[in-house]
Amino acid sequence: MKPLSILLSLLLSSIVFAEDAKPLLHDHVLPVLAAPDFKSPLDASFSVAKGKWTSADGVLSVLDLPEQKHIPVLHHRVGLASATIEVEFLIEGPGSFLVGCDSDKHVGRVVINPAGLSIAEDSVKPSHTIAKLPMTVKPNEWHKLRVEWRGDKMAANLDGSELRAEHAFLATPKARSWLAAGKSVKVRNLKISGETKP
């Protein structure tokens, strides 16, 4: 009986994983553009805008530098019309984790904090939340996030829970994508896939 329960458990977890991995907005797999191993420094397609981002042993450690008066931000300097960004993150204590995209200014973002998941667009200041999913995001635990955008749509899957949004401003041509974090965050298994033309 025990081997059967183990087999069922493995089967169920593989089904859940398969559901997590399915596309949210795209009808085909996008080409992978970046998948850093975080064992060596980031390549030239990345640039640190704020904070301290340190790669070691397969993990990217993110630290806020209070004197900069801005949360840590890491740019990936490729403008993607369509994108899939997959990443795992761990928030150490209170804080947040964000994935977003810019033109010459911010376009849209997915925001995760202890109270849940939201999607915002940046045609106005401060950014305008257009979809929200209340859920508990525990600190000091690894969470799996998938973010996609295409045209005027943005979507996210956090630990199997999905959120989608649509807004005309999200269709603004993109110049880059970015990760941002609160006080202290760890990141692993980052994969950025996308297409530069609609």
C-alpha angles and dihedrals in degrees: 000000000000096000089050092054090048090050092049090048092052091047093051093047091050090051091051090048091050090052091050091051097052118110117261101199107000129087094203139033112270120225115263111245102173135015107159117195093214089222092103135026118295117265126249094272087074127066130183110232099174138000130015119298114186126183119208137142094356095308131101109214115205123201130182116232104209093201089065091060091213133090116258114277130187118192126207101203100216120101110224124195088190123023146174116194117186121186144150119222140180121202112211105215121324116352146091143260125213139187118192150149135231142198110187083317135019116301108177143338146193112223126198123188133155091278097054150273129318141171122216137182124213107216086114134035123273095033116265117239108222101173133022136186116189111215138138113263106190120216121234092028129104115250128192118225133184119186125186136178132184127164109323094343134093127181139177139194115201115185090331098315115115133210128180134187139180129201133152093235091061088070090067109126110263128231098182147344127233148193121217132182144190124238101317127359138160123214132194140164095030115177123176117194127173156120125253096211128057 
